[in-house]
């Protein structure tokens, strides 16, 4: 029986012939070079940068020869996050984080660029000449081999111009990436199945006027193929109102509504057809004359004549190149009931661009067919409109979603738009790339902005990757995490020192394990004694600094010669007795160094004094091997004498780690305690710490919540901010009126200011998270979401009632904090389900 169906095989209609030298050759002798495109990340591009990107595209396209088609194809595919639970040494909290995001849906973006050399005849073909409408495709010969060589040279130049811009990166696709391998699907297979998954099998294609279907996926196409459908004005970028304020603008590319902001499976095709510009303009000149002669018969002819003349005037006045363009959005779903919603969403996205949404059914099949990579020569010419290169480029999407850092080290944050976990390195890779010159961090966030959650989340991940972490806290922000680590390591780590009168923190500033007093140790001792001796508003004279330095050096020599046990008491006695004699012999005047005053001020720290326990400890703090240490000094934060001294004692512990732990990452995080050590006399100490820690594979982090502290303190700027290449800010909207001062103090650009002021402005109500801005070296910055699992929340929480609930349950479970957190997390999940 004869087969009367209209079905045809894909093989018989397939328009491509081969892939040679990593180029696609069509049966009509078109040659196509394929690129993978890496665009800047969403919400990270400023106005000037959008203009620079637009200019780079323009310069690159101007290098291409006539009868070339530029086809940019952006895929936006809904995918689900697959957690990494395979690591054997993964901690309890890391697993809970990964599990929390299991199956989290997000929109993934893949961008490709196809540059096709075709012929003058092919550029003029309409939809009825598409390879879909022909019975047999007979391959043609490439007659002009020289033209192909010139085309390839132009493409190389195109690639170099785009890559040199620094904003976009093009990478040529290989033959395997185009055609696929046994284990990985290729680009052609992915297009014909509308799937990026490996192993997706080819399915029936129904390419009809009423319905387009690939397997179970039903396709809807909206086109921009007529100037009547376009907005009155276009630009390279537009203001995104949801994240903008009256003081700042959040910018996205003009075509962003049909990019990542359109939350469905879709593909955005952008075509530029580079005809011979002179021929196009000559044709328009002839058309204008015809319209002029027919103008008296129809007002429409008169209007068309005016539009054509305006187009010609623009072209000749500014030397613009006449081209044709076309843009379409192809969306799909395997659920027939969602097709209407898809059409509405796509139409709304085009309307946001001030375009007239046109749902195309007439040429849907030929548009899909022309979208096959390498088959742009099959595009129906009647679906394009005449324009110039500059306005056409405004319809190119300009950004992609957040990308994972290639570095093995880093922290896990979340994409602010979709909530997908992002691996982010804010320490090592930026150092290697020269973006930053130190790993130090300055964190600013008011109370309730999620600051302690972010810092807990960060230091926990640093610790799990082998870092030594020392925290100076004034509010028990790290108690839960510390107790969890202590229980997990059976007391080896998670050491918590809480200052109290019964158990004060004490040390011996003159003690060294190896008896070596290097320059750093000597400077540390001098800074400590200077802090004890002088008030904040009383800087030492040069003669006093010299006398103190000589006293410290003399006592150290005494220790080495006499083999006596070093202590502050010994130093005090040395100054009182031996050093006094030396000064008398040198006839040092009292006004140059008042030794009686010096001894009188330091007497409270000598034996029998009020604070004699502080600097004369006979038990050395054995913290060199402890990897997670918390000093909680809230009890003395308002004590003018104890607070700065205890803080310096803690600094000494870290500096000892810094000097002796070779090749191991070290991190010191100072909460509000920095105020005590950022006084006039301590500025050099802080500056020393922030400058020196870089050389020892370490980083110093300062956290504050009071804006006035940084605005009014020159010490903060000189000692901390200028030596912190990584700045981290949380919600600053309550300081909106003061933000110009903050911007000036931190040296933020207008782009960075806009990013900071957009924090938490458009949060997804279905997710519980706070946003945080991270800036690196003044050149790289973005806003991320700090979203954690229930287990992490219970470990990080600073709410007194929640902390007590965890600790009380842990005490019932023999101190097992991990088990307590697991039980409370399950209870919380159950309660949420019931509600």
Number of C-alpha atoms within 10 A of each C-alpha: 3 4 6 6 6 5 10 11 9 13 8 13 15 17 25 22 17 14 19 11 10 18 23 25 24 24 20 22 19 26 26 29 25 26 20 19 19 20 18 20 16 22 25 20 26 21 18 12 16 24 15 16 21 21 17 20 19 18 14 18 25 14 16 23 17 18 20 26 28 22 26 24 24 24 24 25 21 14 16 15 16 13 16 13 13 8 8 6 9 13 13 14 23 21 17 19 21 19 17 16 20 15 14 16 15 21 22 18 20 17 20 21 23 24 27 28 27 23 16 13 9 19 20 15 16 15 20 12 15 20 23 22 11 11 10 11 16 10 14 12 11 15 9 8 10 10 13 16 11 13 23 19 14 18 20 16 16 22 18 14 20 21 16 11 15 12 19 18 17 20 14 18 18 19 19 15 17 21 18 17 12 9 8 16 21 20 23 17 21 21 15 20 19 21 17 18 13 15 13 15 13 14 12 14 18 14 18 14 12 8 13 20 19 19 16 14 18 18 23 23 25 22 26 24 21 17 14 11 15 17 12 9 7 18 17 26 24 18 15 17 12 12 20 19 16 6 12 18 23 23 24 23 26 24 26 25 20 28 27 24 13 19 18 20 19 28 24 23 23 23 25 25 26 24 21 16 17 11 11 16 19 12 11 17 16 11 15 21 14 13 21 17 12 15 16 11 11 10 11 13 18 18 14 16 23 15 13 19 17 11 19 19 13 14 17 11 9 8 9 17 20 21 22 22 27 24 23 23 22 22 25 24 19 14 10 13 9 13 18 10 11 23 21 14 17 26 20 18 21 25 16 16 19 15 18 20 21 18 18 17 17 12 19 23 23 22 24 19 21 21 23 20 24 27 27 28 31 28 28 21 19 14 18 21 18 18 19 19 22 17 15 22 25 19 23 24 26 26 25 22 22 25 15 14 15 11 14 12 16 21 20 21 24 22 21 28 19 19 21 24 26 19 20 21 17 21 23 16 18 20 16 10 9 10 16 22 18 26 24 28 26 23 24 22 20 18 13 12 19 18 26 19 23 23 18 22 23 16 23 23 19 19 18 15 14 12 19 26 23 28 22 25 23 19 15 19 23 28 22 25 24 24 23 24 22 21 17 17 11 10 12 14 21 25 19 17 15 17 17 13 8 6 9 15 23 22 23 21 24 23 19 13 7 6 12 11 16 8 8 14 19 16 15 21 17 21 20 19 17 19 20 18 17 14 13 12 9 10 13 15 12 11 13 18 16 13 19 20 16 14 22 21 15 16 21 18 13 16 18 14 9 8 9 10 11 21 19 23 16 19 20 20 14 17 21 15 10 13 21 16 12 13 17 11 9 9 9 16 11 12 10 14 20 13 21 11 12 20 16 10 13 17 17 16 19 22 16 10 11 11 17 18 19 21 22 23 17 14 9 13 12 8 16 14 11 16 20 24 21 22 22 23 24 19 14 17 21 12 11 10 14 19 20 25 21 24 21 22 21 21 21 19 18 23 21 17 22 27 13 12 16 11 10 15 18 26 27 24 23 22 20 17 23 21 18 20 20 22 20 15 20 21 19 17 21 23 19 16 21 24 19 18 22 18 11 18 19 24 25 25 22 23 22 20 19 13 17 11 13 20 18 12 14 16 20 23 16 14 21 26 24 17 24 26 23 26 22 21 23 26 24 21 17 10 14 12 11 14 19 14 16 19 16 11 18 18 14 18 14 14 19 25 20 22 27 28 26 25 24 21 14 13 17 13 7 6 10 12 20 22 27 27 23 22 21 22 17 16 11 15 22 19 26 24 26 23 27 26 19 20 24 23 19 23 27 25 22 19 10 9 10 16 17 13 14 23 20 14 18 19 12 11 13 9 17 19 27 23 16 22 24 17 14 18 18 13 11 14 12 11 10 9 7 7 6
